[in-house]
């Protein structure tokens, strides 16, 4: 019989974070019906700084570090991350232990007049603070004007109307999890806008010595999603990238093997380096894709961009 246990779940306060947290709680509750759950809200550095693009804030783990510290202090038992926000290495003593099935990984274009990317007018104003998205959009359409926007999903959707924008680009996964998938004008093809590492994946973190929770989260984990997460994060770790550099990575299972695609770009989209690799071992194939990017000069692009970025905070 399952032991009764009180579980405290640390969550950021945003609508999306709370929605994702409640979804995971329901899924774990179904596996452990005797457990009881409580949400512990927290505000992170990334939540507090809303008027500056993430790439200009400096540092890694803007939405993660304070949550990790709270877990290590014992303020909660697990947390639900949007995996794309999690640095390549988690804090010592913690582990990413749960990976539910991946939601739609692609980026979504939401345009004011219902036009797809290819039909937006010359000089169209596109809202995004993601260097990765901006670089790939400019590579596809150098005429576009990129306008930095921050805020929660609902805030950015409002800015489409209030900030004289023609379109915005958001992760489709967040829109779908909020029930707003109907707002999507176009899912951007992977060869137009390769996603962020971990986009569409929830990574559930807990303390590495919490055996009963580790067991429950393992039962919740989708094997293909976990393998994709491991491959993409291996690529990110090898490239030593963060939000200050336009890096993209996406892995998927095909015929029993992992196909990993990676990208490094200059912020203006003038330089775009792409590579891919196929294999069975997640970490190995992620590293191979990264090495192929590095062989094409990705380190120089990353170094140039990083040198212009603000110092880590």
Secondary structure, DSSP 4 states (H G I P E B T S, - for coil): -PPP-EEEEEEESSHHHHHHHHHHHHHHHHH-TT-EEEEEEE--HHHH--SS-HHHH-SS-TTTHHHHHHHHHTS-SEEEEEGGGS-SSPPTTEEEEE-PPP---SEEEEETTS--GGGSPTT-EEE---HHHHHHHHHH-TT-EEE---S-HHHHHHHHHHTT-SEEEEEHHHHHHTT-GGG-SEEPPTTTSPPPTTTT-EEEEEETT-HHHHHHHHHH--HHHHHHHHHHHHHHHHHT--TTSEEEEEEEEETTEEEEEEEEE-TTSS-EEEEEEEESSHHHHHHHHHHHHHHTTHHHHHHHHHHHSPPP-
